[in-house]
Amino acid sequence: MPYSMPEIAMIVGVVLAVLCVIHLVFLAHRDPFSTIAWLVSIVFVPVVGLVFYIFFGVGIRTNTNRMIRKKVRADKEIAGAFEEYENQNKRYMESLKQGEIALNDPNVQNYLSHIGMHYHMGGNLFSQNNNVTIYTDAIDHYEALLADIQEAKSSINLLYFIFNNDEIGNEITNALTEKAKEGVEVRLCIDAIGSFLNDTRMFQDLKKAGGKVSLFNVYYLFNIFNINYRNHRKIAVIDGVIGYTGGMNIGDEYMGLDRRITPWRDTHLRITGAAVLGLQEQFVKDWYSASRERAVFTVKYRELFFKHKDQDAANGTVGMQIISSGPDSATEQIKRAIIKIIASAQNDVFIQTPYYIPDPAFTEAILTAAMSGVKVSVMLPGVPDKKMVYRVTKSSVQALLDCGARVYLYPGFLHAKMVVADDSIATIGTCNMDMRSFRHHYEVNCMIYDSATAKECREIFDADALESHELTKESFAKRSVFDKMSEQVFRLFTPLL
């Protein structure tokens, strides 16, 4: 007797479910938390769970592994371009270890283990001849960036997750086009998913003028569902001597002009000094992976891109390291950097992040610090940009309140990514405090070892706190039953994020 269509569909569904469970448990080699989350979704929401696992769990993992291997191969191909830079790092770190280098800020002595960790994990140069300007207003940041672009003499290298076709996007594109016409080497790398809604024809004039534009991890029909493993970095390097990084992409919304999400508060850095070498190195690696332009690691471009090779070539006094993390590395360097800051704090830790979805290790670091008497303060957005992610973020707030941490909600969308401790050490960059950023995205952060700059970062937090609403256990408990239930439901799926 032939099976009916519903029976056939049920049999196919059961077979697929069994195959997916076998793949998940025995072949996928995922961490236990994500494995359990996928199992829960497949068993309790079978249709949705199976579809998501086939696309996001199996298919995307295959495409992703291929993309990551491609990135690793590209980095190895270009490694020789940084041999001189790496030898410089080695000599400087040996001298630092031997106590042969005077520290501009005596407090840096307390953070030599941090500096050493990042050198051993990522070969990251520590330098202390840097100047740093912190921008908390996008208009000020864009004005400075445009001025530096307009003054560029030799090269402009830009890498952004989002580069919008709007007023500020077109203004910067026009400035780049004019510099390309003048003979300046202009390169612009944009993440293919981050800017997929934008028409790339906005760069036609730039390309005609001689500028180069490439997309990072271009997606096709068979990997169009790949929303993870994006290049979330924001890097600008002008003439090899001026660098920018932080939370701000290129878009009008960063100036608070998007009526759906306003006001918008972000933090970005302008850097001069040897730390710019770290930003330039990361740009060149990502650019080569996207464009395969072999010319960028010739002797000509080493001289063009890598200035301030001498530690005394700049006149700043701020100690810094540029660190990176991504799916092409198992170290989760930025997450470990932040955990080490929290673990070594003696008095206080201040954190600003748009998304707070910590893994168990990060949570333990926060709770241990708070229970050790360290004053922990966390600031989150009061206005979300992604409602589901915001519910997951709020599901982690109760643990912060229970351990005595102070939690603030900024009256707008807070997109800043900053951690500062003891008025002595800080990190600002592109990485959010969530599992997706720690594991799946290509990120870059600036480690700052300087008391004056760290104090400025803490003062920025204090100023934002004056405008913010502080949550208490009592006020947080008053949210609706629906909110509480939805937070816990979405929390179950955080390992999948």
For each residue, the residues with C-beta under 8 A, 3 or more apart:
1:
2:
3: 7 8 11
4: 7 8
5: 8 9
6: 9 10
7: 3 4 10 11
8: 3 4 5 11 12
9: 5 6 12 13
10: 6 7 13 14
11: 3 7 8 14 15
12: 8 9 15 16
13: 9 10 16 17 46 47 50
14: 10 11 17 18
15: 11 12 18 19
16: 12 13 19 20 50 54
17: 13 14 20 21 42 46 50
18: 14 15 21 22
19: 15 16 22 23
20: 16 17 23 24 42 50 53 54 57 58
21: 17 18 24 25 39 42
22: 18 19 25 26 27
23: 19 20 26 27 28 58
24: 20 21 27 28 30 35 38 39 42 53 57
25: 21 22 28 35 39
26: 22 23
27: 22 23 24
28: 23 24 25 35 57 58 61
29:
30: 24 34 35 38
31: 34 35 495
32: 35 36
33: 36 37 359 360 495
34: 30 31 37 38 495 496
35: 24 25 28 30 31 32 38 39
36: 32 33 39 40 495
37: 33 34 40 41 492 493 494 495 496
38: 24 30 34 35 41 42 49 53 57 496
39: 21 24 25 35 36 42 43
40: 36 37 43 44 492
41: 37 38 44 45 48 49 52 53 493 496
42: 17 20 21 24 38 39 45 46 49 50 53
43: 39 40 46 49
44: 40 41 49
45: 41 42 48 49
46: 13 17 42 43 49 50
47: 13 50 51
48: 41 45 51 52
49: 38 41 42 43 44 45 46 52 53
50: 13 16 17 20 42 46 47 53 54
51: 47 48 54 55
52: 41 48 49 55 56 57
53: 20 24 38 41 42 49 50 56 57 58
54: 16 20 50 51 57 58 59
55: 51 52 58 59 60 225
56: 52 53 59 60 225 227 496
57: 20 24 28 38 52 53 54 60 61
58: 20 23 28 53 54 55 61 62
59: 54 55 56 62 63 222 223 225
60: 55 56 57 63 64 223 225 226 228
61: 28 57 58 64 65
62: 58 59 65 66
63: 59 60 66 67 222 223 226
64: 60 61 67 68 226 228 229 327
65: 61 62 68 69
66: 62 63 69 70
67: 63 64 70 71 217 223 226 229
68: 64 65 71 72 229 327 328
69: 65 66 72 73
70: 66 67 73 74 289
71: 67 68 74 75 289 326 328
72: 68 69 75 76 328
73: 69 70 76 77
74: 70 71 77 78 285 288 289 292
75: 71 72 78 79 285 289 328
76: 72 73 79
77: 73 74 288
78: 74 75 81 82 284 285 288 296 297
79: 75 76 82 83
80: 83 297
81: 78 284 296 297 301 302
82: 78 79 85 86 281
83: 79 80 86 87
84: 87 88 302 309
85: 82 88 89 125 277 281 306 309
86: 82 83 89 90 123
87: 83 84 90 91
88: 84 85 91 92 125 309
89: 85 86 92 93 119 123 124 125
90: 86 87 93 94
91: 87 88 94 95
92: 88 89 95 96 101 125 126 127 311
93: 89 90 96 97 115 116 119 126
94: 90 91 97 98
95: 91 92 98 100 101
96: 92 93 99 100 101 112 115 126
97: 93 94 112 116
98: 94 95
99: 96
100: 95 96
101: 92 95 96
102:
103: 106 108 109 128 319
104: 108 128 317 318 319 450
105: 108 128 317 319 449 450 451 452
106: 103 109
107: 110 111 424 449 451
108: 103 104 105 111 112 115 128 319 449 450
109: 103 106 112
110: 107 344 424
111: 107 108 114 115 344 424 425 449
112: 96 97 108 109 115 116
113: 116 117 340 344
114: 111 117 118 337 340 341 344 425 447 449
115: 93 96 108 111 112 118 119 126 321 447 449
116: 93 97 112 113 119 120
117: 113 114 120 121 336 337 340
118: 114 115 121 122 124 126 321 323 333 337 447
119: 89 93 115 116 122 123 124 125 126 321
120: 116 117
121: 117 118 124 323 331 333 336
122: 118 119 323 324 329 331 333
123: 86 89 119
124: 89 118 119 121 278 321 322 323 447
125: 85 88 89 92 119 274 275 277 278 321 322
126: 92 93 96 115 118 119 319 320 321 449
127: 92 130 273 274 275 277 311 319 320 321
128: 103 104 105 108 311 316 317 318 319 320 449
129: 273 274 308 311 312 313 314 315 316 317
130: 127 271 272 273 274 275 314 316 317 318 319 320
131: 271 272 273 314 315 316 317 318
132: 269 270 271 316 318 320 448 450 453
133: 144 269 270 271
134: 267 268 269 428 453 456 457 460
135: 138 140 141 144 246 248 267 268 269 270
136: 265 266 267 416 460
137: 140 141
138: 135 141 142 248 254 255 256 264 266 268
139: 142 143 255
140: 135 137 143 144
141: 135 137 138 144 145 244 246 248 268 270
142: 138 139 145 146 168 171 172 255
143: 139 140 146 147
144: 133 135 140 141 147 148 270
145: 141 142 148 149 172 236 244 270
146: 142 143 149 150 171 172 175
147: 143 144 150 151
148: 144 145 151 152 236 238 242 270
149: 145 146 152 156 172 175 176 179 238
150: 146 147 175 178 179
151: 147 148 238
152: 148 149 155 156 179 184 238 239
153: 184 239
154: 184 185 239 240 304
155: 152 184 185 186 187 237 238 239 240 304 305
156: 149 152 176 179 184 185 186 187 236 237 238 239
157: 187 235 236 237 238 280 283 284 287 305
158: 163 176 187 188 189 235 236
159: 188 189 190 216 231 233 234 235 236 282 283 286 287
160: 163 188 189 190 191 194 195 233 234 235 249 250
161: 190 191 194 195 230 231 232 233 234 249 430
162: 190 191 194 195 249 250 251
163: 158 160 169 188 190 195 198 249 250 251
164: 168 169 195 198 249 250 251 252 253
165: 169 170 198 199 202
166: 169 170 251 252
167: 170 171 252 257
168: 142 164 171 172 250 251 252 254 255
169: 163 164 165 166 172 173 198 202 250 251 252
170: 165 166 167 173 174 202
171: 142 146 167 168 174 175
172: 142 145 146 149 168 169 175 176 250
173: 169 170 176 177 202 203 205 206
174: 170 171 177 178 205
175: 146 149 150 171 172 178 179
176: 149 156 158 172 173 179 180 186 188 206 211
177: 173 174 180 181 205 206 209 211
178: 150 174 175 181 182 209
179: 149 150 152 156 175 176 182 184 186
180: 176 177 183 184 186 206 209 210 211
181: 177 178 209 210
182: 178 179
183: 180 210
184: 152 153 154 155 156 179 180
185: 154 155 156 304
186: 155 156 176 179 180 206 209 210 211 212
187: 155 156 157 158 211 212 213 214 287 291
188: 158 159 160 163 176 203 206 211 212 213 214
189: 158 159 160 213 214 215 216 231 283 286 287 290 291
190: 159 160 161 162 163 194 195 213 214 215 216
191: 160 161 162 194 195 215 216 217 230 231 232
192: 195 196 215 216 217 218 219
193: 196 217 219 226 227 230
194: 160 161 162 190 191 230 231 232 249
195: 160 161 162 163 164 190 191 192 198
196: 192 193 219
197:
198: 163 164 165 169 195 202
199: 165 202
200: 203 213 215
201: 204
202: 165 169 170 173 198 199
203: 173 188 200 206 207 211 213
204: 201 207 208
205: 173 174 177 208 209
206: 173 176 177 180 186 188 203 209 211 213
207: 203 204 210 211 212 213
208: 204 205
209: 177 178 180 181 186 205 206
210: 180 181 183 186 207
211: 176 177 180 186 187 188 203 206 207
212: 186 187 188 207 291 293
213: 187 188 189 190 200 203 206 207
214: 187 188 189 190 287 290 291 293
215: 189 190 191 192 200 218 290
216: 159 189 190 191 192 230 231 286 289 290
217: 67 191 192 193 226 229 230 231 290
218: 192 215
219: 192 193 196 223 224 226
220: 223 224
221: 224
222: 59 63
223: 59 60 63 67 219 220 226
224: 219 220 221
225: 55 56 59 60
226: 60 63 64 67 193 217 219 223 229
227: 56 193 230
228: 60 64 327 436 440 441
229: 64 67 68 217 226 327 440 441 442
230: 161 191 193 194 216 217 227 440 441 442
231: 159 161 189 191 194 216 217 286 441 442
232: 161 191 194 430 431 437 441 442 443
233: 159 160 161 245 282 286 324 430 442 443 444
234: 159 160 161 244 245 246 247 248 249 268 430 444
235: 157 158 159 160 243 244 245 279 282 283 286 444
236: 145 148 156 157 158 159 243 244 245
237: 155 156 157 240 242 243 244 276 279 280 283 305
238: 148 149 151 152 155 156 157 241 242 243
239: 152 153 154 155 156 242 307
240: 154 155 237 276 280 304 305 306 307 308
241: 238 272 276 307 308 314
242: 148 237 238 239 270 271 272 276
243: 235 236 237 238 270 271 272 275 276 279 280
244: 141 145 234 235 236 237 268 269 270 271 279
245: 233 234 235 236 268 269 271 279 322 428 429 430 444 445 446
246: 135 141 234 266 267 268 269 417 428 429 430
247: 234 266 267 268 415 416 417 429 430
248: 135 138 141 234 254 266 268 415
249: 160 161 162 163 164 194 234 254
250: 160 162 163 164 168 169 172 254
251: 162 163 164 166 168 169 254
252: 164 166 167 168 169 255 257 258
253: 164 256 257 258 261 264
254: 138 168 248 249 250 251 264 266 415
255: 138 139 142 168 252 264
256: 138 253 262 263 264 412
257: 167 252 253 262
258: 252 253 261 262 264
259: 262
260:
261: 253 258 264 383 385 412 413
262: 256 257 258 259 383 412 413
263: 256 411 412 413
264: 138 253 254 255 256 258 261 412 413 415
265: 136 410 412 413 414 415 416 464
266: 136 138 246 247 248 254 415 416
267: 134 135 136 246 247 352 416 417 418 428 460
268: 134 135 138 141 234 244 245 246 247 248
269: 132 133 134 135 244 245 246 428 446
270: 132 133 135 141 144 145 148 242 243 244
271: 130 131 132 133 242 243 244 245 275 276 279 320 446
272: 130 131 241 242 243 276 314 316
273: 127 129 130 131 276 308 314 316 318 320
274: 125 127 129 130 277 308 309 311 313 314
275: 125 127 130 243 271 278 279 320 321 322 446
276: 237 240 241 242 243 271 272 273 279 280 307 308
277: 85 125 127 274 280 281 306 308 309 322
278: 124 125 275 281 282 321 322 323
279: 235 237 243 244 245 271 275 276 282 283 322 444
280: 157 237 240 243 276 277 283 284 305 306
281: 82 85 277 278 284 285 322
282: 159 233 235 278 279 285 286 322 324 444
283: 157 159 189 235 237 279 280 286 287
284: 78 81 157 280 281 287 288 296 297 301 305
285: 74 75 78 281 282 288 289
286: 159 189 216 231 233 235 282 283 289 290 442
287: 157 159 187 189 214 283 284 290 291 293 296
288: 74 77 78 284 285 291 292 293 294 296 297
289: 70 71 74 75 216 285 286 292
290: 189 214 215 216 217 286 287
291: 187 189 212 214 287 288
292: 74 288 289
293: 212 214 287 288 296
294: 288 297 298
295: 298 300 301
296: 78 81 284 287 288 293 301 305
297: 78 80 81 284 288 294 301 302
298: 294 295 301 302
299: 302 303
300: 295 303 304
301: 81 284 295 296 297 298 304 305
302: 81 84 297 298 299 305 306
303: 299 300 306
304: 154 155 185 240 300 301
305: 155 157 237 240 280 284 296 301 302
306: 85 240 277 280 302 303 309
307: 239 240 241 276 313
308: 129 240 241 273 274 276 277 313 314
309: 84 85 88 274 277 306 313
310: 313
311: 92 127 128 129 274
312: 129
313: 129 274 307 308 309 310
314: 129 130 131 241 272 273 274 308
315: 129 131
316: 128 129 130 131 132 272 273
317: 104 105 128 129 130 131 450
318: 104 128 130 131 132 273 448 449 450 452 453
319: 103 104 105 108 126 127 128 130 448 449 450
320: 126 127 128 130 132 271 273 275 446 447 448 449 450
321: 115 118 119 124 125 126 127 275 278 446 447 449
322: 124 125 245 275 277 278 279 281 282 444 445 446 447
323: 118 121 122 124 278 333 334 337 444 445 446 447
324: 122 233 282 333 334 442 443 444 445
325: 329 331 332 333 334 335 431 438 442 443
326: 71 329 441 442 443
327: 64 68 228 229 439 440 441 442
328: 68 71 72 75 442
329: 122 325 326 332 333
330:
331: 121 122 325 336
332: 325 329 335 336 438 439
333: 118 121 122 323 324 325 329 336 337
334: 323 324 325 337 338 427 429 431 437 438 443 445
335: 325 332 338 339 359 361 362 431 438
336: 117 121 331 332 333 339 340
337: 114 117 118 323 333 334 340 341 427 445 447
338: 334 335 341 342 362 419 427 433
339: 335 336 342 343 361 362 365
340: 113 114 117 336 337 343 344
341: 114 337 338 344 345 349 419 421 425 427
342: 338 339 345 349 365 366 369 374 376 419 421
343: 339 340 365 368 369
344: 110 111 113 114 340 341 421
345: 341 342 348 349 369 374 421 422
346: 374 422
347: 374 375 421 422
348: 345 374 375 376 377 421 422 458
349: 341 342 345 369 374 375 376 377 419 420 421
350: 377 379 418 419 420 421 457 458 461
351: 376 377 378 379 418 419 433
352: 267 378 379 414 416 417 418 419 461 464
353: 356 378 379 380 414 416 417 418 432 433 434
354: 380 381 385 413 414 415 416 417 432
355: 389 393 432 433 434 436 437
356: 353 378 380 393 396 397 433 434
357: 389 392 393 396 433 434 435 436 494 497
358: 362 363 366 396 433 434 435
359: 33 335 362 363 435 438
360: 33 363 364
361: 335 339 364 365
362: 335 338 339 358 359 365 366 433 438
363: 358 359 360 366 367 396 399
364: 360 361 367 368
365: 339 342 343 361 362 368 369
366: 342 358 362 363 369 370 376 378 400 403 405
367: 363 364 370 371 399 403
368: 343 364 365 371 372
369: 342 343 345 349 365 366 372 374 376
370: 366 367 374 376 400 403 404 405
371: 367 368 403 404
372: 368 369
373:
374: 342 345 346 347 348 349 369 370
375: 347 348 349 406
376: 342 348 349 351 366 369 370 400 403 404 405 406
377: 348 349 350 351 405 406 407 408 461 465
378: 351 352 353 356 366 400 405 406 407 408
379: 350 351 352 353 407 408 409 410 414 461 464 465 468
380: 353 354 356 393 397 407 408 409 410 414
381: 354 384 385 390 409 410 412 413 414 415
382: 409 410 411 412 414 468 469
383: 261 262 411 412 413
384: 381 387 389 390 393 413
385: 261 354 381 390 413
386: 389 390
387: 384 390 391
388: 391 392 490
389: 355 357 384 386 392 393 497
390: 381 384 385 386 387 393 394
391: 387 388 394 395 483 486 487 490
392: 357 388 389 395 396 487 490 491 493 494 497
393: 355 356 357 380 384 389 390 396 397 434
394: 390 391 397 479 483 487
395: 391 392 398 487 488 490 491 494
396: 356 357 358 363 392 393 399 400 491
397: 356 380 393 394 400 401 407 471 476
398: 395 401 402 476
399: 363 367 396 402 403
400: 366 370 376 378 396 397 403 405 407
401: 397 398 404 405 407 471 472 473 476
402: 398 399 473
403: 366 367 370 371 376 399 400
404: 370 371 376 401
405: 366 370 376 377 378 400 401
406: 375 376 377 378 470
407: 377 378 379 380 397 400 401 470 471 476
408: 377 378 379 380 464 465 468 469 470 471
409: 379 380 381 382 468 469 470 471
410: 265 379 380 381 382 413 414 464 467 468
411: 263 382 383 467 468 469
412: 256 261 262 263 264 265 381 382 383
413: 261 262 263 264 265 354 381 383 384 385 410
414: 265 352 353 354 379 380 381 382 410 464
415: 247 248 254 264 265 266 354 381
416: 136 247 265 266 267 352 353 354 428
417: 246 247 267 352 353 354 428 429 430 431 432 433 445
418: 267 350 351 352 353 426 427 428 457 460 461
419: 338 341 342 349 350 351 352 426 427
420: 349 350 423 425 426 427 454 457 458 461
421: 341 342 344 345 347 348 349 350 424 425 426 454
422: 345 346 347 348 425 454
423: 420 451 454 455 458
424: 107 110 111 421 449 451 454
425: 111 114 341 420 421 422 447 448 449 454
426: 418 419 420 421 447 448 453 454 457
427: 334 337 338 341 418 419 420 445 446 447 448
428: 134 245 246 267 269 416 417 418 445 446 448 457
429: 245 246 247 334 417 443 444 445 446
430: 161 232 233 234 245 246 247 417 443 444 445
431: 232 325 334 335 417 437 438 441 443 444 445
432: 353 354 355 417 436 437
433: 338 351 353 355 356 357 358 362 417 437
434: 353 355 356 357 358 393 437 438 497
435: 357 358 359 438 439 440 494 495 497
436: 228 355 357 432 439 440 441 497
437: 232 334 355 431 432 433 434 440 441 443
438: 325 332 334 335 359 362 431 434 435
439: 327 332 435 436
440: 228 229 230 327 435 436 437
441: 228 229 230 231 232 326 327 431 436 437
442: 229 230 231 232 233 286 324 325 326 327 328
443: 232 233 324 325 326 334 429 430 431 437
444: 233 234 235 245 279 282 322 323 324 429 430 431
445: 245 322 323 324 334 337 417 427 428 429 430 431
446: 245 269 271 275 320 321 322 323 427 428 429
447: 114 115 118 124 320 321 322 323 337 425 426 427
448: 132 318 319 320 425 426 427 428 453 454 457
449: 105 107 108 111 114 115 126 128 318 319 320 321 424 425
450: 104 105 108 132 317 318 319 320 453 454
451: 105 107 423 424 454 455
452: 105 318 455 456
453: 132 134 318 426 448 450 456 457
454: 420 421 422 423 424 425 426 448 450 451 457 458
455: 423 451 452 458 459
456: 134 452 453 459 460
457: 134 350 418 420 426 428 448 453 454 460 461
458: 348 350 420 423 454 455 461 462
459: 455 456 462 463
460: 134 136 267 418 456 457 463 464
461: 350 352 377 379 418 420 457 458 464 465
462: 458 459 465 466
463: 459 460 466 467
464: 265 352 379 408 410 414 460 461 467 468
465: 377 379 408 461 462 468 470
466: 462 463
467: 410 411 463 464
468: 379 382 408 409 410 411 464 465
469: 382 408 409 411
470: 406 407 408 409 465
471: 397 401 407 408 409 475 476
472: 401 475 476
473: 401 402 476 477
474: 477 478
475: 471 472 478
476: 397 398 401 407 471 472 473 479
477: 473 474
478: 474 475
479: 394 476 483 484
480: 483 484
481: 484 485
482: 485 486
483: 391 394 479 480 486 487
484: 479 480 481 487 488
485: 481 482 488 489
486: 391 482 483 489 490
487: 391 392 394 395 483 484 490 491
488: 395 484 485 491 492
489: 485 486 492 493
490: 388 391 392 395 486 487 493 494
491: 392 395 396 487 488 494
492: 37 40 488 489
493: 37 41 392 489 490 496 497
494: 37 357 392 395 435 490 491 497
495: 31 33 34 36 37 435
496: 34 37 38 41 56 493
497: 357 389 392 434 435 436 493 494
